[in-house]
């Protein structure tokens, strides 16, 4: 049920995005994007990217979406269904995002990966949307090549396991933490779509 609601939310985001996307031309966009900027971020820039992705529009909006979907279920059912419950759910989602992003950027620095989300150099709604989805599991090397990213894969689970153990009711088990971490990839897609089409350029 929550997955269907999230897919519906992403569809609404796309409906908002379409008028603003670079897809006004009736021609089919070139499927080969322009090669990305290969400048690898230094330590200061990486920290700036970490702050933006954690505390900026993509992170805060995806956190709000996750908390809203949990509020509608409600999940966990032990928490209030009113404003207090939403505050708890938003707080837990924000804590999960904070731990996940910290893990991702720390591992990325160790593995020489640029794990930040970057807008696509391509044009057109479909290529840019595909880029937003693919970026949930990719990072850039020092040469600008997009590769599968282990930090991007493991970081949502670091956040979900930490928050479930520290915050959620005691009946929640590791299987629940794994399920919540897996769902985080869908929330990340929503955040990336915001970053790709809606959030202001940095």
C-alpha positions as CSV (number, residue, x, y, z in Angstrom):
1,X,0.0,0.0,0.0
2,X,2.8,2.4,1.0
3,X,4.7,1.6,-2.2
4,X,1.6,2.4,-4.3
5,X,1.2,5.7,-2.5
6,X,4.8,6.6,-3.1
7,X,4.6,5.7,-6.8
8,X,1.5,8.0,-6.9
9,X,3.5,10.7,-5.2
10,X,6.3,10.4,-7.7
11,X,3.7,10.6,-10.5
12,X,2.4,13.9,-9.0
13,X,6.0,15.2,-8.9
14,X,6.4,14.3,-12.6
15,X,3.2,16.2,-13.3
16,X,4.7,19.2,-11.6
17,X,8.0,18.7,-13.4
18,X,6.8,18.3,-16.9
19,X,5.9,21.9,-17.6
20,X,9.4,22.9,-16.3
21,X,11.4,20.2,-18.0
22,X,13.5,20.8,-21.1
23,X,11.1,18.8,-23.2
24,X,9.3,21.5,-25.1
25,X,10.6,20.3,-28.4
26,X,8.5,17.7,-30.2
27,X,11.6,16.0,-31.4
28,X,13.0,12.9,-29.5
29,X,15.9,14.0,-27.4
30,X,19.4,12.6,-28.0
31,X,19.7,9.5,-25.8
32,X,23.5,10.1,-25.4
33,X,24.0,12.8,-22.7
34,X,26.8,15.3,-22.8
35,X,29.9,14.0,-21.0
36,X,29.7,15.1,-17.3
37,X,32.0,17.7,-15.7
38,X,34.9,15.5,-14.5
39,X,36.1,17.9,-11.8
40,X,36.3,15.7,-8.7
41,X,35.1,17.6,-5.5
42,X,37.7,18.4,-2.9
43,X,37.1,17.8,0.8
44,X,35.4,21.1,1.3
45,X,33.1,20.7,-1.6
46,X,32.2,17.1,-0.5
47,X,31.3,18.5,2.9
48,X,29.1,21.2,1.3
49,X,27.4,18.5,-0.9
50,X,26.8,16.4,2.2
51,X,25.1,19.3,4.0
52,X,23.0,20.2,1.0
53,X,21.8,16.6,0.4
54,X,21.1,16.1,4.0
55,X,19.6,19.4,5.1
56,X,18.6,20.9,1.7
57,X,15.4,20.5,-0.4
58,X,16.0,16.9,-1.7
59,X,16.6,15.5,1.8
60,X,14.0,17.4,3.6
61,X,11.3,16.8,0.9
62,X,11.9,13.1,0.7
63,X,11.9,12.9,4.5
64,X,8.5,14.7,4.5
65,X,7.1,12.3,1.9
66,X,8.3,9.3,3.9
67,X,6.8,10.6,7.1
68,X,3.5,11.4,5.4
69,X,3.2,8.0,4.0
70,X,3.9,6.4,7.4
71,X,1.4,8.8,9.0
72,X,-1.3,7.6,6.6
73,X,-0.9,3.9,7.5
74,X,-0.1,4.6,10.4
75,X,3.3,3.1,11.0
76,X,4.4,2.4,13.6
77,X,0.8,2.0,14.9
78,X,1.9,2.7,18.4
79,X,2.6,6.3,17.6
80,X,-0.1,8.9,17.6
81,X,-2.0,9.7,14.3
82,X,-2.0,13.4,14.9
83,X,0.6,16.1,14.9
84,X,2.7,14.5,17.7
85,X,2.8,11.3,15.7
86,X,3.8,13.0,12.6
87,X,6.6,14.8,14.5
88,X,7.9,11.4,15.7
89,X,7.7,10.0,12.2
90,X,9.4,13.0,10.7
91,X,12.1,12.9,13.4
92,X,12.8,9.2,12.8
93,X,12.9,9.7,9.1
94,X,15.3,12.6,9.4
95,X,17.5,10.6,11.8
96,X,17.5,7.8,9.3
97,X,18.4,10.2,6.5
98,X,21.2,11.8,8.6
99,X,22.8,8.5,9.4
100,X,22.4,7.2,5.8
101,X,24.0,10.3,4.3
102,X,26.8,10.4,6.8
103,X,27.5,6.7,6.0
104,X,27.3,7.3,2.3
105,X,29.7,10.3,2.2
106,X,32.1,8.7,4.7
107,X,32.4,5.5,2.6
108,X,32.5,7.6,-0.6
109,X,35.5,9.5,0.7
110,X,37.3,6.3,1.6
111,X,36.5,4.8,-1.8
112,X,37.3,7.9,-3.8
113,X,33.7,8.2,-5.1
114,X,31.7,11.3,-5.6
115,X,28.4,10.1,-4.2
116,X,26.5,13.4,-4.5
117,X,23.5,13.7,-6.8
118,X,24.3,15.8,-9.9
119,X,21.8,17.1,-12.4
120,X,22.1,15.4,-15.7
121,X,23.9,17.2,-18.5
122,X,21.3,15.7,-20.9
123,X,18.0,17.3,-22.0
124,X,14.5,16.0,-22.1
125,X,12.1,14.7,-19.5
126,X,12.8,10.9,-20.0
127,X,16.6,11.0,-20.0
128,X,16.7,13.3,-17.0
129,X,14.1,11.2,-15.1
130,X,16.1,8.0,-15.9
131,X,19.2,9.8,-14.6
132,X,17.4,10.7,-11.3
133,X,16.4,7.0,-10.8
134,X,19.8,5.6,-11.8
135,X,21.6,8.0,-9.5
136,X,20.2,6.2,-6.4
137,X,22.8,3.5,-6.9
138,X,25.6,5.2,-8.8
139,X,28.5,7.5,-8.1
140,X,31.2,9.3,-10.1
141,X,34.9,8.4,-10.2
142,X,37.7,10.9,-10.5
143,X,37.4,10.7,-14.3
144,X,33.7,11.5,-14.2
145,X,32.6,7.9,-15.0
146,X,29.3,6.8,-13.4
147,X,29.7,3.5,-11.6
148,X,27.7,1.2,-9.3
149,X,28.3,2.6,-5.8
150,X,28.6,0.3,-2.7
151,X,28.2,3.3,-0.4
152,X,24.9,4.2,-2.1
153,X,23.7,0.6,-1.7
154,X,24.6,0.0,2.0
155,X,23.9,3.5,3.5
156,X,20.1,3.3,3.6
157,X,20.4,0.1,5.6
158,X,22.8,1.7,8.0
159,X,20.2,4.4,8.7
160,X,17.2,2.0,9.0
161,X,19.0,-0.4,11.3
162,X,20.2,2.4,13.6
163,X,16.8,4.1,13.8
164,X,14.8,0.9,14.3
165,X,17.1,-0.2,17.1
166,X,17.2,3.3,18.8
167,X,13.8,4.8,18.1
168,X,11.1,2.3,17.0
169,X,9.0,0.2,19.3
170,X,10.8,-2.9,20.7
171,X,8.7,-5.3,18.7
172,X,10.5,-4.2,15.5
173,X,13.1,-6.7,14.3
174,X,16.0,-6.8,11.8
175,X,13.7,-7.9,9.1
176,X,11.7,-4.7,9.6
177,X,14.8,-2.6,9.4
178,X,15.8,-4.3,6.1
179,X,12.3,-3.6,4.7
180,X,12.4,0.0,5.8
181,X,15.9,0.4,4.3
182,X,14.7,-1.1,1.0
183,X,11.8,1.3,0.9
184,X,14.2,4.2,1.3
185,X,15.4,3.7,-2.3
186,X,11.9,4.8,-3.5
187,X,12.0,7.9,-1.3
188,X,15.5,8.6,-2.7
189,X,14.0,8.5,-6.2
190,X,11.5,11.2,-5.1
191,X,14.3,13.3,-3.6
192,X,16.4,12.9,-6.8
193,X,13.5,14.0,-9.0
194,X,13.2,17.1,-6.8
195,X,16.9,17.7,-7.2
196,X,16.8,17.2,-10.9
197,X,13.9,19.3,-11.8
198,X,12.6,21.5,-9.0
199,X,15.4,22.4,-6.5
200,X,17.3,25.6,-7.4
201,X,20.8,25.3,-8.9
202,X,23.6,25.5,-6.4
